[in-house]
């Protein structure tokens, strides 16, 4: 079992080798939004300009783990469906890009800003109900580029989508 595995729903993060949980008070104007979406407090200084943005709240994405080696979040199928009533493929890509970008930001440790330069997704089966879970792991962690794989599964553990994202790390 990995040291990064969380047994409860308290979001955890590892920033520069330090593990922390989400806090309640912070001078960040988006503190409540960040806490609501499971973003651990050590990451808040990187997100003072826009919080998690406007898309994550619309999609219902909530993080449960953010470390250098693994980023995990859930997203409901309900509200993210296409016309046939199944999970929209674009919603899966939004979840994947979110996880990959946060993972790249952790790797950049606040000194470098990630910018997505490539993303791909293979959709394996339909997400029909409940929550889907995305698990992001690194493929390559370099000085200027990161590449991550994101596996999205349904509540039965069946693979819905496999995605890969490459981020360029720009000087902050």
Buried (B, 14 or more C-beta within 10 A) or exposed (E): EEEBEBEEEEBBBBBEEEBBEBEEEBEBEBBEBBBBBBBBBBBBEBBBEEBBBEEBBEBBBBBBBBBBBBBBBBBBBEEBBEEEEBBBBEBBBBBBBBBBBBBBBBBBEBEBBBEEEEBEBEBEEBBEBEBBBBBBBBEEBEEEBBBBBBBBBBBEEEEBBBBBBBBBBEEE
